Amino acid sequence: MPATNPRVSSVIDHELLGWLRVKAKSHGISVSLLIRDLLMSLRDDDEERFWALEGEERLQNFDRKNARSHEDAWR
């Protein structure tokens, strides 16, 4: 029976594997689920950094004279 979700293989050292096993056991989940959760958290952090930088750039280029008012935007 084929897997419903894609699989990824990786090579890690014994020390990291030990840490992952302890961490997973303390959370009551498998190592696989722990790695998935860690990767999702990393992706969320990466997206947050991207949008923070994007927002900073927009603030630097913001020109109030050319900006629309709240009322104009909702007409």
N, CA, C and O atoms as CSV, one atom per row, in Angstrom:
chain,resi,resn,atom,element,x,y,z
A,1,MET,N,N,0.850,-1.177,0.000
A,1,MET,CA,C,0.000,0.000,0.000
A,1,MET,C,C,0.898,1.244,0.000
A,1,MET,O,O,1.760,1.375,0.870
A,2,PRO,N,N,0.714,2.145,-0.947
A,2,PRO,CA,C,1.551,3.341,-1.014
A,2,PRO,C,C,1.262,4.290,0.154
A,2,PRO,O,O,0.149,4.334,0.677
A,3,ALA,N,N,2.279,5.039,0.547
A,3,ALA,CA,C,2.137,6.017,1.622
A,3,ALA,C,C,1.257,7.168,1.165
A,3,ALA,O,O,1.289,7.561,-0.001
A,4,THR,N,N,0.477,7.701,2.081
A,4,THR,CA,C,-0.397,8.826,1.734
A,4,THR,C,C,0.366,10.142,1.697
A,4,THR,O,O,-0.017,11.056,0.966
A,5,ASN,N,N,1.435,10.253,2.468
A,5,ASN,CA,C,2.246,11.473,2.499
A,5,ASN,C,C,3.638,11.181,1.953
A,5,ASN,O,O,4.139,10.065,2.092
A,6,PRO,N,N,4.263,12.175,1.335
A,6,PRO,CA,C,5.622,11.976,0.817
A,6,PRO,C,C,6.603,11.672,1.945
A,6,PRO,O,O,6.402,12.089,3.086
A,7,ARG,N,N,7.656,10.948,1.615
A,7,ARG,CA,C,8.694,10.594,2.584
A,7,ARG,C,C,9.994,11.274,2.199
A,7,ARG,O,O,10.268,11.493,1.019
A,8,VAL,N,N,10.795,11.609,3.208
A,8,VAL,CA,C,12.101,12.229,3.002
A,8,VAL,C,C,13.106,11.452,3.839
A,8,VAL,O,O,12.830,11.114,4.990
A,9,SER,N,N,14.257,11.173,3.273
A,9,SER,CA,C,15.333,10.508,4.018
A,9,SER,C,C,16.454,11.500,4.283
A,9,SER,O,O,16.715,12.400,3.485
A,10,SER,N,N,17.109,11.315,5.422
A,10,SER,CA,C,18.223,12.188,5.773
A,10,SER,C,C,19.228,11.399,6.589
A,10,SER,O,O,18.868,10.441,7.274
A,11,VAL,N,N,20.481,11.800,6.516
A,11,VAL,CA,C,21.534,11.172,7.308
A,11,VAL,C,C,21.885,12.108,8.446
A,11,VAL,O,O,22.199,13.277,8.221
A,12,ILE,N,N,21.831,11.592,9.688
A,12,ILE,CA,C,22.169,12.389,10.865
A,12,ILE,C,C,23.132,11.602,11.737
A,12,ILE,O,O,23.268,10.388,11.587
A,13,ASP,N,N,23.799,12.297,12.647
A,13,ASP,CA,C,24.728,11.603,13.531
A,13,ASP,C,C,23.988,11.023,14.737
A,13,ASP,O,O,22.825,11.345,14.976
A,14,HIS,N,N,24.676,10.169,15.490
A,14,HIS,CA,C,24.055,9.475,16.624
A,14,HIS,C,C,23.622,10.436,17.730
A,14,HIS,O,O,22.594,10.225,18.374
A,15,GLU,N,N,24.405,11.484,17.944
A,15,GLU,CA,C,24.062,12.460,18.983
A,15,GLU,C,C,22.743,13.155,18.669
A,15,GLU,O,O,21.897,13.315,19.548
A,16,LEU,N,N,22.568,13.566,17.423
A,16,LEU,CA,C,21.328,14.223,17.025
A,16,LEU,C,C,20.150,13.249,17.094
A,16,LEU,O,O,19.059,13.625,17.523
A,17,LEU,N,N,20.364,12.014,16.677
A,17,LEU,CA,C,19.298,11.006,16.756
A,17,LEU,C,C,18.873,10.793,18.195
A,17,LEU,O,O,17.684,10.679,18.489
A,18,GLY,N,N,19.850,10.739,19.094
A,18,GLY,CA,C,19.519,10.575,20.515
A,18,GLY,C,C,18.679,11.728,21.024
A,18,GLY,O,O,17.697,11.525,21.739
A,19,TRP,N,N,19.069,12.943,20.651
A,19,TRP,CA,C,18.309,14.117,21.068
A,19,TRP,C,C,16.882,14.067,20.519
A,19,TRP,O,O,15.921,14.361,21.231
A,20,LEU,N,N,16.759,13.690,19.240
A,20,LEU,CA,C,15.426,13.613,18.624
A,20,LEU,C,C,14.558,12.580,19.324
A,20,LEU,O,O,13.371,12.818,19.546
A,21,ARG,N,N,15.132,11.442,19.673
A,21,ARG,CA,C,14.365,10.387,20.358
A,21,ARG,C,C,13.889,10.848,21.733
A,21,ARG,O,O,12.741,10.614,22.111
A,22,VAL,N,N,14.773,11.499,22.473
A,22,VAL,CA,C,14.391,12.002,23.804
A,22,VAL,C,C,13.300,13.058,23.684
A,22,VAL,O,O,12.310,13.030,24.416
A,23,LYS,N,N,13.490,13.985,22.759
A,23,LYS,CA,C,12.514,15.067,22.559
A,23,LYS,C,C,11.153,14.495,22.137
A,23,LYS,O,O,10.113,14.899,22.659
A,24,ALA,N,N,11.172,13.562,21.197
A,24,ALA,CA,C,9.920,12.964,20.725
A,24,ALA,C,C,9.218,12.220,21.856
A,24,ALA,O,O,8.004,12.329,22.024
A,25,LYS,N,N,9.991,11.466,22.627
A,25,LYS,CA,C,9.391,10.707,23.736
A,25,LYS,C,C,8.776,11.648,24.765
A,25,LYS,O,O,7.701,11.366,25.295
A,26,SER,N,N,9.448,12.771,25.055
A,26,SER,CA,C,8.920,13.720,26.036
A,26,SER,C,C,7.624,14.373,25.557
A,26,SER,O,O,6.806,14.802,26.370
A,27,HIS,N,N,7.439,14.448,24.231
A,27,HIS,CA,C,6.208,15.010,23.665
A,27,HIS,C,C,5.167,13.926,23.361
A,27,HIS,O,O,4.035,14.238,22.991
A,28,GLY,N,N,5.546,12.673,23.516
A,28,GLY,CA,C,4.615,11.571,23.262
A,28,GLY,C,C,4.312,11.371,21.786
A,28,GLY,O,O,3.217,10.942,21.423
A,29,ILE,N,N,5.295,11.686,20.927
A,29,ILE,CA,C,5.103,11.526,19.485
A,29,ILE,C,C,6.294,10.783,18.895
A,29,ILE,O,O,7.303,10.565,19.566
A,30,SER,N,N,6.164,10.403,17.648
A,30,SER,CA,C,7.257,9.715,16.967
A,30,SER,C,C,8.325,10.718,16.535
A,30,SER,O,O,8.074,11.920,16.459
A,31,VAL,N,N,9.512,10.204,16.256
A,31,VAL,CA,C,10.592,11.048,15.747
A,31,VAL,C,C,10.162,11.687,14.429
A,31,VAL,O,O,10.456,12.854,14.171
A,32,SER,N,N,9.475,10.924,13.611
A,32,SER,CA,C,9.008,11.446,12.324
A,32,SER,C,C,8.090,12.655,12.512
A,32,SER,O,O,8.247,13.666,11.827
A,33,LEU,N,N,7.140,12.552,13.431
A,33,LEU,CA,C,6.227,13.677,13.673
A,33,LEU,C,C,6.964,14.865,14.273
A,33,LEU,O,O,6.654,16.013,13.958
A,34,LEU,N,N,7.941,14.594,15.140
A,34,LEU,CA,C,8.729,15.673,15.715
A,34,LEU,C,C,9.480,16.428,14.624
A,34,LEU,O,O,9.479,17.659,14.604
A,35,ILE,N,N,10.115,15.697,13.724
A,35,ILE,CA,C,10.849,16.344,12.631
A,35,ILE,C,C,9.902,17.144,11.750
A,35,ILE,O,O,10.230,18.255,11.334
A,36,ARG,N,N,8.730,16.587,11.464
A,36,ARG,CA,C,7.739,17.326,10.674
A,36,ARG,C,C,7.370,18.632,11.365
A,36,ARG,O,O,7.322,19.683,10.727
A,37,ASP,N,N,7.109,18.567,12.674
A,37,ASP,CA,C,6.729,19.762,13.426
A,37,ASP,C,C,7.865,20.784,13.456
A,37,ASP,O,O,7.623,21.985,13.336
A,38,LEU,N,N,9.105,20.309,13.617
A,38,LEU,CA,C,10.255,21.218,13.613
A,38,LEU,C,C,10.398,21.909,12.258
A,38,LEU,O,O,10.676,23.106,12.197
A,39,LEU,N,N,10.210,21.158,11.176
A,39,LEU,CA,C,10.309,21.748,9.840
A,39,LEU,C,C,9.183,22.754,9.588
A,39,LEU,O,O,9.409,23.798,8.975
A,40,MET,N,N,7.991,22.447,10.052
A,40,MET,CA,C,6.880,23.386,9.880
A,40,MET,C,C,7.136,24.670,10.663
A,40,MET,O,O,6.820,25.760,10.186
A,41,SER,N,N,7.703,24.548,11.855
A,41,SER,CA,C,8.039,25.719,12.658
A,41,SER,C,C,9.114,26.558,11.968
A,41,SER,O,O,9.040,27.787,11.954
A,42,LEU,N,N,10.099,25.892,11.406
A,42,LEU,CA,C,11.155,26.584,10.675
A,42,LEU,C,C,10.592,27.319,9.462
A,42,LEU,O,O,10.979,28.451,9.173
A,43,ARG,N,N,9.670,26.656,8.752
A,43,ARG,CA,C,9.029,27.305,7.597
A,43,ARG,C,C,8.234,28.533,8.030
A,43,ARG,O,O,8.291,29.575,7.377
A,44,ASP,N,N,7.488,28.410,9.139
A,44,ASP,CA,C,6.709,29.549,9.639
A,44,ASP,C,C,7.624,30.713,10.022
A,44,ASP,O,O,7.324,31.868,9.720
A,45,ASP,N,N,8.741,30.405,10.686
A,45,ASP,CA,C,9.703,31.449,11.048
A,45,ASP,C,C,10.280,32.116,9.806
A,45,ASP,O,O,10.454,33.335,9.773
A,46,ASP,N,N,10.578,31.316,8.786
A,46,ASP,CA,C,11.129,31.842,7.539
A,46,ASP,C,C,10.132,32.780,6.859
A,46,ASP,O,O,10.510,33.849,6.380
A,47,GLU,N,N,8.872,32.384,6.816
A,47,GLU,CA,C,7.833,33.234,6.223
A,47,GLU,C,C,7.665,34.523,7.019
A,47,GLU,O,O,7.485,35.596,6.443
A,48,GLU,N,N,7.725,34.415,8.329
A,48,GLU,CA,C,7.578,35.608,9.164
A,48,GLU,C,C,8.720,36.598,8.912
A,48,GLU,O,O,8.496,37.805,8.826
A,49,ARG,N,N,9.951,36.074,8.795
A,49,ARG,CA,C,11.094,36.940,8.486
A,49,ARG,C,C,10.917,37.599,7.123
A,49,ARG,O,O,11.202,38.786,6.964
A,50,PHE,N,N,10.444,36.829,6.133
A,50,PHE,CA,C,10.221,37.379,4.800
A,50,PHE,C,C,9.246,38.544,4.848
A,50,PHE,O,O,9.529,39.611,4.305
A,51,TRP,N,N,8.089,38.350,5.499
A,51,TRP,CA,C,7.077,39.394,5.520
A,51,TRP,C,C,7.500,40.585,6.376
A,51,TRP,O,O,7.090,41.714,6.106
A,52,ALA,N,N,8.317,40.347,7.409
A,52,ALA,CA,C,8.833,41.470,8.201
A,52,ALA,C,C,9.749,42.331,7.339
A,52,ALA,O,O,9.663,43.558,7.379
A,53,LEU,N,N,10.624,41.700,6.561
A,53,LEU,CA,C,11.501,42.455,5.660
A,53,LEU,C,C,10.702,43.173,4.577
A,53,LEU,O,O,11.000,44.315,4.225
A,54,GLU,N,N,9.692,42.495,4.058
A,54,GLU,CA,C,8.828,43.103,3.039
A,54,GLU,C,C,8.122,44.332,3.613
A,54,GLU,O,O,8.023,45.363,2.948
A,55,GLY,N,N,7.633,44.217,4.846
A,55,GLY,CA,C,6.965,45.335,5.499
A,55,GLY,C,C,7.913,46.501,5.740
A,55,GLY,O,O,7.543,47.659,5.548
A,56,GLU,N,N,9.140,46.193,6.162
A,56,GLU,CA,C,10.135,47.253,6.370
A,56,GLU,C,C,10.416,47.999,5.065
A,56,GLU,O,O,10.524,49.225,5.051
A,57,GLU,N,N,10.533,47.245,3.972
A,57,GLU,CA,C,10.786,47.870,2.669
A,57,GLU,C,C,9.615,48.764,2.259
A,57,GLU,O,O,9.815,49.866,1.748
A,58,ARG,N,N,8.409,48.287,2.485
A,58,ARG,CA,C,7.237,49.090,2.137
A,58,ARG,C,C,7.165,50.361,2.968
A,58,ARG,O,O,6.777,51.416,2.465
A,59,LEU,N,N,7.543,50.260,4.256
A,59,LEU,CA,C,7.530,51.456,5.107
A,59,LEU,C,C,8.560,52.482,4.635
A,59,LEU,O,O,8.307,53.686,4.688
A,60,GLN,N,N,9.710,52.013,4.179
A,60,GLN,CA,C,10.748,52.931,3.699
A,60,GLN,C,C,10.310,53.651,2.425
A,60,GLN,O,O,10.691,54.800,2.202
A,61,ASN,N,N,9.523,52.991,1.597
A,61,ASN,CA,C,9.095,53.570,0.320
A,61,ASN,C,C,7.726,54.236,0.395
A,61,ASN,O,O,7.215,54.716,-0.617
A,62,PHE,N,N,7.128,54.271,1.583
A,62,PHE,CA,C,5.784,54.812,1.733
A,62,PHE,C,C,5.778,56.324,1.551
A,62,PHE,O,O,6.581,57.041,2.147
A,63,ASP,N,N,4.869,56.788,0.726
A,63,ASP,CA,C,4.711,58.229,0.490
A,63,ASP,C,C,3.273,58.599,0.831
A,63,ASP,O,O,2.344,58.234,0.110
A,64,ARG,N,N,3.092,59.321,1.927
A,64,ARG,CA,C,1.745,59.649,2.392
A,64,ARG,C,C,0.970,60.477,1.366
A,64,ARG,O,O,-0.255,60.372,1.298
A,65,LYS,N,N,1.649,61.290,0.574
A,65,LYS,CA,C,0.960,62.122,-0.424
A,65,LYS,C,C,0.268,61.273,-1.488
A,65,LYS,O,O,-0.781,61.662,-2.000
A,66,ASN,N,N,0.840,60.123,-1.824
A,66,ASN,CA,C,0.259,59.260,-2.852
A,66,ASN,C,C,-0.600,58.131,-2.280
A,66,ASN,O,O,-1.154,57.327,-3.030
A,67,ALA,N,N,-0.707,58.074,-0.966
A,67,ALA,CA,C,-1.462,56.998,-0.320
A,67,ALA,C,C,-2.957,57.268,-0.399
A,67,ALA,O,O,-3.391,58.420,-0.408
A,68,ARG,N,N,-3.734,56.205,-0.456
A,68,ARG,CA,C,-5.196,56.331,-0.427
A,68,ARG,C,C,-5.672,56.376,1.012
A,68,ARG,O,O,-5.073,55.771,1.900
A,69,SER,N,N,-6.751,57.097,1.227
A,69,SER,CA,C,-7.349,57.128,2.558
A,69,SER,C,C,-8.131,55.829,2.779
A,69,SER,O,O,-8.420,55.095,1.835
A,70,HIS,N,N,-8.457,55.570,4.012
A,70,HIS,CA,C,-9.243,54.384,4.350
A,70,HIS,C,C,-10.591,54.415,3.615
A,70,HIS,O,O,-11.045,53.402,3.082
A,71,GLU,N,N,-11.201,55.566,3.601
A,71,GLU,CA,C,-12.512,55.711,2.938
A,71,GLU,C,C,-12.407,55.433,1.437
A,71,GLU,O,O,-13.266,54.756,0.872
A,72,ASP,N,N,-11.352,55.954,0.786
A,72,ASP,CA,C,-11.166,55.725,-0.639
A,72,ASP,C,C,-10.919,54.250,-0.952
A,72,ASP,O,O,-11.382,53.736,-1.970
A,73,ALA,N,N,-10.207,53.597,-0.090
A,73,ALA,CA,C,-9.878,52.191,-0.337
A,73,ALA,C,C,-11.128,51.307,-0.283
A,73,ALA,O,O,-11.190,50.282,-0.962
A,74,TRP,N,N,-12.114,51.695,0.513
A,74,TRP,CA,C,-13.314,50.866,0.672
A,74,TRP,C,C,-14.481,51.308,-0.195
A,74,TRP,O,O,-15.589,50.794,-0.037
A,75,ARG,N,N,-14.261,52.248,-1.107
A,75,ARG,CA,C,-15.342,52.656,-2.016
A,75,ARG,C,C,-15.457,51.737,-3.177
A,75,ARG,O,O,-16.315,51.935,-4.037
